[in-house]
Every structure is written in structure tokens, then in C-alpha cells.
Amino acid sequence: MVAVRCAGLLLAALLAAGSAFAQHEHKAHGEGKKGRPPPPELGATAAVDAKGAIWAAYAEAGHVLVRGSDDAGKSWSAPVRANPAAEPIGASGDSRPKIATGPGGELYVTWTKPLAKPYTGDIRFSRSLDGGKSFSAPVTVHTDRQEITHRFDSVAVNAAGQVFLAWIDKRDQVAAGKGYRGAAVYFAVSDDRGASFRGDFKVADYSCECCRIALLPRADGSVLALWRHVFEPNIRDHGIAQLNADGSAGPLRRATFDDWRLDACPHHGPSLAAEANGRLHAVWFTQAPGKAGVHYGRLREGGVDAQRRVGGDAAEHADLAIDGKRVAVAWKEFDGTKSRLRAMVSEDGGDKWREHELFATGEASDQPRVLVRQGRFHVFWHTRERPLAVVAVP
């Protein structure tokens, strides 16, 4: 796993190694230390469809595999390849295959295909219109075909069935030369269930180079994007903007205010969810002085309400979901021996919380994902010990 196990050691590692995280991620597919097998690439994502089935996408031997479960992860269907021909696939850290479901049972899968040059990639897309039995031939979504960074893709589907795909892009850095902070956020939209895409539409300059983007469909058909942004001169807090189906984007607004100053990328993106009334909830990571760790808060214009630390000093890679007024946050936390999957639940919109430990593993593990299935929270956690594990939150 690219992810550093102890959040308390993250800043020191970054300062010592600069962009070592990104360099590690772009090792050739299958490369490991001399004489040892390569570490497992466990990056995976899960989504729940309208009927309550859980769908998971993950990488194995150059293929993105998709499997479904009708019984909350107790059993899974046989894997189906989203890409018939093997190719490099980013499947570690904040880079991983993604899956989203459409209102008609469509399955949409995206991933980053690393290219020959370090830190470069293409955003790939495939769809299934027959309930996961087969997938379309994968295509590259963006029209820009330079061998540069197009990476850290995220996918979301609005209520009308339009598919939004966002990614981190360095075309503007290449064009500007020196003096450009980080990268940029771009997106594309499909109006025909993924048969074609319109784009590339720019959201904002100066995003962080290698943190995942959180996407949240809204009732009006737009999608909110939350990402780690590089505010002047080197403040890596978070920005938020609205993506519209016509290709326009709302203004960038600052979403978190920790003042984390860093000249490197922490590979630690945020997550975003909303109540029915539109109130936004988020989890994110910072190493700002006096605030180091994972944080939860309710986002508002110009500030954050109810901000609080999540877990202990080693907490990392949190995710959240909302069902009515109920909020669930999950994260993993390394205790020196095992990675522990933990969760906390609020019944009142994020004011009071109860905490649970769900399980622990001494083997390699991915980042957790919180799902809402039939009115109950579950956590999807892909580990070497328990692949495609789904754990109900008490």
C-alpha cells in the first residue's frame, strides 16, 4: 500500500522525501523489491444500486474486475472484466478503480491507466447495461491526449442519469511552465449513459496533485466537487465547487481552514455527503500545527461547524455517508501491529457520536468506504486477509 500507516509520521516522511508518494505509485506495473513479490495493490471501490445490491470494482493482473453481492457481502458473483485486454491500472493509495450505479441499473467503472513517463496517466471508462454481465470496450475520456497527468478520477451519476467524471490534470502546468501551483481539476459529462462524453471542462487551477476528489450529486442535477487545493502560497486545505451538466462550473470556494502549509502532496483526499436539506458534511486529513489528524465537520460558507478530531493520532483515510439525520464515519488506524477498522455514528446530524471497532487485520489493507444499504450503514474494506469485506455498523 502507498498509504503511510501512521499519520503521525506522515509529515516527516513528506518533508524528507518530497514527492516520494507519487513516485512510489508510478513504479512499473508489478514491480517490487529485488527478490520479493510486489506488494498487493488493494485499491477498490464499492457502490450500492437502487435494489440494494453492492457492486465492487478492483484491479487484478491488469484487469478491473467487477463483482456484485445481493446479501451485503456474504457472497459475491463471479468476477467480470471491465477491460478485456490487460493494461496498467492505478490501484493503490488515492488512485483506484471507481464504480458508480445509474438509476436504471447501469454500472459505470473508471480507472487511471499509468503511462510510460512518471506521474502521467489516462482516465479510462467502461459501462455495463446488462446488470454486470458484460462491459463495453474501455475508452479514454478526456480529449487532451498529451502524455501528462490525467489521474485520480472520480465518477458520480445524478438523478437524471447523467454521468460526471472528474480528474486531476496537469495540462495547464505544462503550458504555464514554472510558477504554477500543483495541477487543475477537469471534468466531463455524458448524457447518453456513457456512450459518449462532453468535455474537457476546467473547474479550477491549483489543485493538489495526488489526492482523490469527492463528488456529490445534488437534487438540481449538479454535482459538488471537494478536493485538496493549493491556496497561496502553499496551503493545502480544501476547495469546493459546483459542476453543472452544461459544462460550466461554479466559483471555487474554500471549504476547510486548517492552514496546512506543505510543498508536497499527502495522498489523502476528502469525502463529502449531504443531508436532504442540503447541509454538507465532510471528513478530511491535515497535519496543520495543533490540528494534526483526521477531522469531521459541517461545511458552510466561510467556515466549518462542529469540527472535531476523528480517532487517534494514527487515524487515516476516513470516509462518510448519511441516511436522513444519521451520519456514519469510518477510518482505519494502525496501532503498531494491526490496522483497525473503526467507525462512529451520529443520530442527530453530527452533534453527538458513538464509536465502534469493527475488525482488525495484521495484513495489507485498502481504505474503507461507507455504504448505505436498505437504511443501514455498512463499511466496505478490501484487505488481503478478508477480500471485499462488508461489515455492518452497529
N, C-alpha and C positions, 0 to 999 in steps of 0.2 A: 504493500500500500504506500502511496505517496504521502498520505496524511501523517503528520508527526503525532505520536501517541500522547505526548504530554504538552498541553497548551502552555504550561509554564516555561517550557524550553523553546517554544516556537520563535519568539523574538530573537533570542540569541542565535538560533540556527540561521534565521534570515539575515541578520547583520553579518554573520560570519561568512555566509555562502552566497549572498545576493540572490541571484535567480536560480539557485540550485534546485528548488522545487520544480520549476518549469523544465530545466534541463533533464531532471530525472524522468519526468513524464514523457519526454520525447526520445528516450532511448529506443533503439530499433525494436520492432515488434519481436518479442520472445527473448530479448537479451537479458542475461543475468550475470552474476559474478562468476568469474572463471572457476570451473569445476563444480558449480552449483546450478540447480534448476532455477529458472526465472521465478521471481515472486509472483503469487497469484494476482491477477487483475480482477478484482471482485466488484468493480463498479456496476451497479444495477439500479433500475428504477421500477416502480410499480404504480398502477393506477386502477381505479375501480370503475366498472361500467354501470350503466343505468339499471342493470338487472342484479347487481351485487357481485358479479364475478371480478376477481382480482387478476390482472394481467401484469406479467413481469417481463422485462427485457434486460438481457445481459450478454456479455461477449464470451465467446469460447472458440479458440482455434481460428480466429479471423472471421468469425460469423457472429452476427447479432441474432440471438435466439429468443423466441417469444413463447411463453407458456401461460396457460390460464388455469385458474382454480375456482371452482364453484362452492367450495367448502372452507373458505377462509384459510387456505394454505395447507390443509391437511393432506391434500393430494393435488397433483398438477398434471395437466395434459402433456402429451409428448411435445418436445421442442420443435418449433418450425423456424426455418431460417428466413430472416428478412433480407439477407443478401446471399444469393446462391453461390457467387464466386467469392472466395476468401479475399479479404483486404485488411490492412492495418486498421485497428479500431482503438480509439481512446477509451480506456475503461478503468481509470484509477483517479484518485483524488477527486477534484470537482469536474472532471471530464468523464462522461459515462454515457452509454446508450440511454435514450429517453423514450417514454411511451405515454401517449395520451389517447383517450377514448372520445368518440364523437357521439352525438345524440341518437344516431341510427345504428349504433353498434360498431362503427368504424374503429379501426386501430391504426394509429399513426406512430411511427417509430423514426427517431432521428439519432444520429451519432456523428462524431468527428472522425474523419479519416486523416491521420497524420501523414504528411508528405515527406519528401526526402530531406529538405532543409529543416534545421531545428526550429521549433516554435511555429511551424506552418501547418495548415490543415484545410480540408474542405468539409462543409456541412452536408451530410447525406440524409436522404429521406426515402422511406418506403411505407406503403399502406396496405392494409387488408380490408376488403369489403365483404368478406365471407366468414366473419367470426373467427379469424385467426387461422383458417385452414391453409391459406396461401397469401403471399405478399407480392406486390409489384416489384419490378426491377428497380433497384435504387437509383436515385438521381442526385446530382449536386444542385442545391437550391439556389445559391447566390449566382448572380450574373458575372460578378467580378471573378476572374479565373487566375489572377496573379498567384504565384507561389509565396503566399504570405499567410499571416494569421487570419483564419476564419475558424473559430473554435468556441468551445464552451456553449454549445447550442442549448436552447430550451424551447419547448413546444407547449402550446395551450390551444384549446378549442372553445369558442364562445357558444352561446345558446343557439345561435343561428347555424352552427356547424362550420363556420369559417375557421381555418387553421392559421394560427400565428406562430411563426418561428423566428426567434431572436438569437443573436450570437455576438461574440466579441470579434472585432475586425480591426486590422492594422493598415488598411489602405491609406488612411489619412496621415498616419505617422510616416509611412513611406513617402507620400507626396510632400509632406512638410519638411522632411529631413530632421535636423536637430531641433530641440526645444519643444517637442510635442510630448505631453504627459500621457503615458500609458497607451491606451487603444481607444476604440469607439464602440458604441452599441448600434447594431443594424438589425432590421427585421424584414420579413417578407410575409405575404398573406395569400392564402388560397381560398377561392370562392367556390371551388368545384370538388370538394372532398379530397384535395391533394393531387388532383390530376395535373394542375399547373400552379405556379406561384407568380405573384406580382412583387416586384422589389428591384433593387435593394433600396430600402428606405433607412436613412440615418436618424437615430434618436438623439444621440449626444456624443460630443467629443470627450476624451479624457476619462474613460473608464479604466478600472483596474484590468490588468492583462489576463488574469487567470483565475478568476472567481466566478462561480456559477451565477446565472441570472435567475431570479424568481419571477414567474409570470402568474398573474391572477386575472381570470376573465371577470368582467363586470356585467351587470344587468343590462346596460345600454349597448352592449356589443363590443365595447372597447376592452383592452387588456392593459392592466397595470404592470409595469416592469420595475423591479427593485434590484439594484446592483451595487457592488462596491465601486465608488467613484474616487478619482484623484482630484480633490479640491486643491486650489493653490495654497502653498507651494508643493506640498507632498502629503496632504491629509487624506487618509484612506478611510473615510466614513462612507455613507451610502447615499445614493441618489435615487429618485423615483420619477417616473414619467408615464403618461398615458399613451398607449399605442392605438391608433384608430384604423379601422378596416380600409379606409381610403388611402392609407399610406402616410398620413400626417401623424405627427407626434406632438403631444403637449409639452409645455416647458419643463425643463429639468428643475426639480425641487430637492432641496437637501432633506433627507429623511432621518439620519442619525447624527448626533452631535458630540461624539466622544473625543474628537481632535486627535486621532491616532496618526502620528507623523512617521512615515516609513518610506524608504526608497526601494521597496521590493514588494512582491505580491505574495500574500499569505495562503493562497489556495483555500479560501474559507468563505464561501458565499452565503447569502442570507436566505431566509424563507419568509413567505408572506401569505396571509389569509385574511378573510373579512367576515364580519357578521352580516346578517341580512340587511341591517340598517346602514351598511357601508363602512362601519368603523373598522379600521385596519389594525391588525396585529402582526408583529414580526419577531423573528429571532435572528441574531447576528453575533459575530465574533469580533472582539477588539483586544488589542494589547496596549491601549492608551494608559498612561500613568494613572494609577488609582482605580482603574476600571477593568483590568485585565480579566478576560474570560468570555464566556457566552452570556448574552443578555437577551431578555424578553422586554417588549414594550408595546404600547399602543401608539401608533403614529398619528400625528396631527400636523397641521400647517405650522412650521416653525418650531416644533418641539416634539418630545416623546413623553407620554403619560405612563405612570405605573412601571417605569423601567426598573428591572431587578436582575441580579445575577442568577444564572441557571447552573445548578450543580456546583462542583468544587473547582479547584484550580486546574484540574486536568480535563474538564468537560470540553467537548468539541463537537462540531458538525451537527448542530441541532436542526430539527425540522418541526413544523407545527401544522395543525389542522383545526377547523372549527365546525361545530354542529350546533346550530342555534346559539345559545349563550355559552355553551360548553367549549372550552379550549383545551387542547392537548399538545404538549411539547415533549419531544423525545430527543435524546442525545446519547452519545457514548462517552465513557470516562475510563481512562486507563489507571489502574491502581498500582502499577509496577509489575504485576503478574498477569492480570486479566483485563480485558476490555469489558466493561459492564454497560449493559443497555438499561438506561433509566428513563423514566417518564414522569411528568407532573401534569395534573388535571385541575382545571378551574371550572366550577359550575356557574360562576357569576360574571363571566366576561373578563376574567383576568385579575380580579382583586384578591381572592383567596385561593390557595393551592394546596393540593395533597400530592405527595411524591411516592413513587413506586420504583422498585428494582425489578426488571422483567426477566433478564437472564444474563449470564456472563460466559465469555469464551476466552481460552488461552491461545486460540488460533487467530489467523488473519481475519479481518472483518472490514466490511464496507461501511458507508454512512447510513444511518437509519432514515426511513421515510414514514410519516404518519398518514394513515388512511382512515377514511370514514366509510364504513360498510354497514348498511342497514341500521343506522342510528348508533353504531358502536365504534369506538376508536380501536384501531389495530396498528401495530408497528411492523413494517417490513424491514428485515435486516438480513442481508446476504453475507453469510460467513462461510469460511472453509469447513468449519465443524458442522454447521446446520445451513446448507444452501437454501436460499429462498424461504427463510423462516418468516412466519407471520405470527405475531404474538398479540393476543387481546390485552387491552389495557383495563385493569380492574376499575 
